[in-house]
Amino acid sequence: MALSKKLVVATLIGALGVSGCANMGEWGSKQTWGTVIGTVGGALLGSQIGGGSGRTIAIILGALAGGALGNWIGDNLDERDREALAASTQQSLETGRAVNWESDHSGASAVIRPVASTTVTQEAQVKRAPVIAKAENLTVLNQSYHALRSVNLRAAPDTNADKVGGFQAGQTFTALGKTPNNWIAVGRKGVLVGYVHAPLTAPVTVAKADQATDLDSITVAQAGQQGFDLDTFEPASPVTETVAVQTTCRTMNYELKTEKGTESKTVDACQSVDGAWQIG
């Protein structure tokens, strides 16, 4: 199924710290800015869920300035390198693994390494279709995923739960979070619409990260062919409830090499309830 590319570009000015690690928010219906290093003084590719506009995974496009890393990075890297380093930072934060980055033009390089991680419990407001089971203790993802093969979408995270639809191999959707028993909570336009078994899914590649998901843009005809009831997916009055969600905080170490020499810096990063990473 073809994906329609929907870019949401915005300018964000002001300091973004780690306050998201402690505050209740509305999850799955806001714009998500992705990995944010200090203050973002440029254009971002936003991730929007809701309003019929589809969803794009947030990646940094603008220059990084201010904040915990901005001045340090700005003194050593040009804008092109800062953007590339930001993308590598997001990869390291999301996977929890070290990432080696190397500039394609300046000779600069870096190792971005998570050195400690902790789980934080927060409260978030989640909307769901009335026939879908309440989300319980989800680990926040809020990323585009795809089906590795044909897989059923169910009303609860259980193989015995009612089937409410099915994904074809390669079809993309918004993964709001993961349940303790390894199911993915699936979102459509900010509303929880079902669960799929996590081992049958995977995150989309970086190349597809700025494209709308298939589930957000599915037509009535396509939905009918796959067993989806769009009246269920787009209820007039979705249930809104406050649930506990699990987010992650990481301590990140940077070893940066440039023509000026080698430098090291350690900072803390946390997810907000919408999945966005903030470093401060």
Summary of the structure (lengths in Angstrom):
residues: 280
radius of gyration: 19.0
end to end distance: 39.5
largest distance: 60.8
contacts: 980
relative contact order: 0.23
helix: 17%
strand: 44%
